[in-house]
């Protein structure tokens, strides 16, 4: 590696020398192979994905190709580890402090019928993509129908989601600048509350502000060193 970190263990890469620890921090232990591959390189060697690349990978259902910047991945794991210590699970935190929902989730209407059954927030730890891409999460109180054999969404559910995305996003953002996908179960950090991802390329930020009710990604607040109120934490996925 060009920056002299080639012989460092993965948990020290990208960390200032005076902040490196001999032992691996607890929040970076037992990493999945895909995360280790990213943590083993500095940000300078990570390739930021262009919008066209994102479109290609999502169209091919290669969702696992969407990965976080190494430094963001490290912060993400630190953040979710702390949530588990404080709240018992990421889901408990999400329900209590972010969504304001409680289990069991009881939708008021049919899927996509009632606005109170849906909440749109930023993905607070977005992937390493062109900064003009806005990455949102659509959380629902209702389940999304799956094919029991494949675990993937049914064709009917894909149509229903696409109709919702058309009505909610493509009426305000050019259709070729909007995409949606749902993570495979193996990639989800939150499984109890259903959600899917929406990415917008270079949208009107006033529209984004309105549809997210002024939400601010947690990662952006950390970088700006802005305190997060206890009742206004962001979502992770």
C-alpha positions as CSV (number, residue, x, y, z in Angstrom):
1,X,0.0,0.0,0.0
2,X,1.2,3.4,-0.9
3,X,0.7,4.9,2.5
4,X,2.8,2.4,4.4
5,X,0.0,0.4,6.0
6,X,0.6,-2.9,4.2
7,X,1.8,-4.7,7.2
8,X,-0.7,-3.4,9.7
9,X,-3.6,-5.5,11.0
10,X,-6.9,-4.5,9.6
11,X,-8.1,-2.7,12.7
12,X,-5.2,-0.3,12.6
13,X,-5.5,0.7,8.9
14,X,-6.8,4.2,8.4
15,X,-6.2,5.0,12.1
16,X,-3.7,7.7,13.2
17,X,-0.6,6.1,14.7
18,X,-1.2,7.6,18.1
19,X,-4.7,6.1,18.2
20,X,-3.9,2.6,17.1
21,X,-4.4,-0.3,19.6
22,X,-2.5,-3.5,19.9
23,X,-5.7,-5.5,20.4
24,X,-8.6,-5.4,17.9
25,X,-11.5,-3.3,19.3
26,X,-14.4,-5.4,20.3
27,X,-16.7,-3.8,17.7
28,X,-14.4,-4.9,14.8
29,X,-14.1,-8.6,15.9
30,X,-15.7,-11.5,14.0
31,X,-16.0,-9.5,10.8
32,X,-17.6,-11.0,7.7
33,X,-15.2,-11.7,4.8
34,X,-16.7,-8.9,2.7
35,X,-16.1,-6.4,5.5
36,X,-12.6,-7.6,6.2
37,X,-11.8,-7.0,2.5
38,X,-12.8,-3.3,2.9
39,X,-11.2,-2.7,6.3
40,X,-7.9,-4.1,4.9
41,X,-7.5,-1.0,2.6
42,X,-7.2,2.7,3.3
43,X,-9.8,5.1,1.9
44,X,-7.3,6.2,-0.7
45,X,-7.5,2.8,-2.4
46,X,-11.3,2.5,-2.3
47,X,-13.1,3.1,-5.6
48,X,-16.1,5.3,-5.3
49,X,-18.9,4.0,-7.5
50,X,-20.5,6.2,-10.2
51,X,-24.3,6.3,-10.7
52,X,-24.0,4.2,-13.9
53,X,-22.1,1.5,-11.9
54,X,-24.7,1.5,-9.2
55,X,-27.5,1.0,-11.8
56,X,-25.6,-1.9,-13.3
57,X,-25.0,-3.7,-10.1
58,X,-28.5,-3.3,-8.8
59,X,-30.0,-4.4,-12.1
60,X,-27.9,-7.5,-11.9
61,X,-29.0,-8.0,-8.2
62,X,-25.4,-7.8,-7.1
63,X,-26.3,-5.8,-4.0
64,X,-23.3,-7.1,-2.2
65,X,-21.1,-5.0,-4.6
66,X,-22.4,-1.9,-2.8
67,X,-19.9,-1.3,0.0
68,X,-19.1,1.4,2.5
69,X,-15.9,3.5,2.5
70,X,-13.4,1.8,4.8
71,X,-13.5,4.7,7.4
72,X,-17.3,4.8,7.2
73,X,-17.5,1.0,7.7
74,X,-15.4,1.3,10.8
75,X,-17.6,4.1,12.2
76,X,-20.7,2.1,11.3
77,X,-19.5,-1.0,13.3
78,X,-18.6,1.2,16.2
79,X,-22.0,2.9,16.1
80,X,-24.0,-0.3,15.9
81,X,-21.9,-2.0,18.6
82,X,-22.6,0.9,21.0
83,X,-26.3,0.7,20.2
84,X,-26.4,-3.0,21.2
85,X,-24.7,-2.2,24.5
86,X,-27.2,0.7,25.3
87,X,-30.4,-0.7,23.8
88,X,-29.9,-4.5,23.6
89,X,-30.3,-4.5,19.8
90,X,-30.2,-2.2,16.8
91,X,-33.9,-2.9,16.3
92,X,-34.8,-1.7,19.9
93,X,-33.0,1.5,19.2
94,X,-34.6,2.0,15.8
95,X,-38.1,1.4,17.1
96,X,-37.8,3.5,20.3
97,X,-35.7,6.4,19.2
98,X,-36.1,6.7,15.4
99,X,-39.3,5.3,14.1
100,X,-41.4,5.8,17.2
101,X,-43.1,2.5,16.5
102,X,-43.6,-0.5,18.9
103,X,-44.0,-4.2,18.4
104,X,-46.1,-5.8,17.2
105,X,-46.3,-3.5,14.2
106,X,-49.9,-3.0,13.3
107,X,-50.5,-1.2,9.9
108,X,-53.5,1.0,9.7
109,X,-54.3,0.1,6.1
110,X,-53.4,-2.1,3.2
111,X,-49.7,-2.0,2.0
112,X,-48.8,1.5,0.7
113,X,-52.3,2.8,1.5
114,X,-51.7,4.8,4.7
115,X,-48.8,7.3,5.1
116,X,-48.7,6.5,8.8
117,X,-47.5,3.0,7.9
118,X,-44.4,4.3,6.1
119,X,-41.4,6.4,7.2
120,X,-38.7,7.7,4.8
121,X,-35.3,8.4,6.3
122,X,-31.7,8.8,5.2
123,X,-29.4,5.8,5.3
124,X,-27.1,7.2,7.9
125,X,-24.2,5.1,6.8
126,X,-24.5,5.1,3.0
127,X,-22.3,3.2,0.6
128,X,-19.2,4.5,-1.1
129,X,-20.8,6.1,-4.1
130,X,-20.8,9.4,-6.0
131,X,-21.7,12.1,-3.3
132,X,-24.5,13.4,-5.6
133,X,-26.4,10.2,-4.9
134,X,-28.9,10.5,-2.0
135,X,-29.5,7.2,-0.3
136,X,-32.8,6.8,1.5
137,X,-34.6,4.0,3.4
138,X,-38.3,3.4,3.2
139,X,-39.5,1.7,6.4
140,X,-42.9,0.0,6.5
141,X,-45.2,-1.4,9.2
142,X,-46.4,-4.0,6.8
143,X,-44.4,-7.0,5.4
144,X,-43.1,-7.2,1.9
145,X,-44.3,-10.5,0.2
146,X,-41.5,-13.0,-0.6
147,X,-41.3,-16.1,-2.7
148,X,-40.8,-18.8,0.0
149,X,-38.5,-20.8,-2.3
150,X,-36.1,-18.0,-3.2
151,X,-36.5,-15.5,-0.3
152,X,-36.7,-12.8,-3.0
153,X,-39.7,-10.5,-3.5
154,X,-42.6,-11.8,-5.4
155,X,-43.2,-10.3,-8.9
156,X,-46.4,-8.8,-7.5
157,X,-44.6,-7.1,-4.6
158,X,-42.0,-5.7,-7.0
159,X,-44.8,-4.1,-9.0
160,X,-46.4,-2.7,-5.8
161,X,-43.1,-1.2,-4.7
162,X,-42.3,0.2,-8.1
163,X,-45.7,1.9,-8.3
164,X,-45.1,3.4,-4.9
165,X,-41.6,4.6,-6.0
166,X,-43.1,6.0,-9.2
167,X,-45.7,8.0,-7.3
168,X,-43.5,9.1,-4.5
169,X,-40.1,9.8,-6.1
170,X,-40.3,9.7,-10.0
171,X,-42.9,12.4,-10.0
172,X,-40.2,14.7,-8.6
173,X,-37.0,13.2,-9.9
174,X,-36.3,12.0,-13.5
175,X,-37.1,8.3,-13.7
176,X,-33.6,7.4,-14.9
177,X,-32.2,9.1,-11.7
178,X,-34.2,6.9,-9.3
179,X,-33.6,3.3,-8.3
180,X,-34.8,1.0,-5.5
181,X,-33.7,-2.3,-4.1
182,X,-34.2,-4.5,-1.1
183,X,-31.2,-6.1,0.6
184,X,-30.9,-9.8,0.7
185,X,-31.6,-11.1,4.2
186,X,-27.8,-11.9,4.7
187,X,-27.0,-8.3,4.2
188,X,-29.6,-6.8,6.5
189,X,-28.6,-5.3,9.8
190,X,-32.3,-4.9,10.8
191,X,-34.6,-7.7,9.9
192,X,-37.6,-7.2,12.3
193,X,-38.7,-4.0,10.6
194,X,-39.3,-4.2,6.8
195,X,-37.6,-1.7,4.6
196,X,-36.2,-1.1,1.1
197,X,-33.6,1.3,-0.3
198,X,-34.1,4.2,-2.7
199,X,-31.3,6.0,-4.4
200,X,-31.7,9.4,-6.1
201,X,-29.1,10.9,-8.4
202,X,-28.6,14.7,-7.9
203,X,-32.2,15.4,-6.7
204,X,-33.7,18.7,-5.6
205,X,-32.6,18.8,-2.0
206,X,-35.7,20.7,-1.0
207,X,-37.7,17.7,-2.2
208,X,-35.5,15.4,-0.1
209,X,-35.8,17.6,2.9
210,X,-39.6,17.6,2.6
211,X,-40.0,13.8,2.1
212,X,-37.6,13.0,5.0
213,X,-39.1,15.7,7.3
214,X,-35.7,17.4,7.5
215,X,-33.8,14.3,8.4
216,X,-30.0,14.5,8.6
217,X,-27.7,11.4,8.2
218,X,-25.9,10.4,11.3
219,X,-22.6,10.1,9.5
220,X,-22.9,13.7,8.3
221,X,-23.5,14.8,11.9
222,X,-20.5,12.9,13.2
223,X,-18.2,14.5,10.6
224,X,-19.6,17.9,11.5
225,X,-19.3,17.1,15.2
226,X,-22.9,17.9,15.8
227,X,-24.6,16.5,18.9
228,X,-27.6,14.2,18.2
229,X,-30.7,14.8,20.4
230,X,-31.7,11.7,22.3
231,X,-35.1,11.6,20.6
232,X,-33.8,12.2,17.1
233,X,-31.3,9.4,16.3
234,X,-31.0,8.2,12.7
235,X,-31.6,4.7,11.2
236,X,-29.1,2.2,10.2
237,X,-29.4,-0.6,7.6
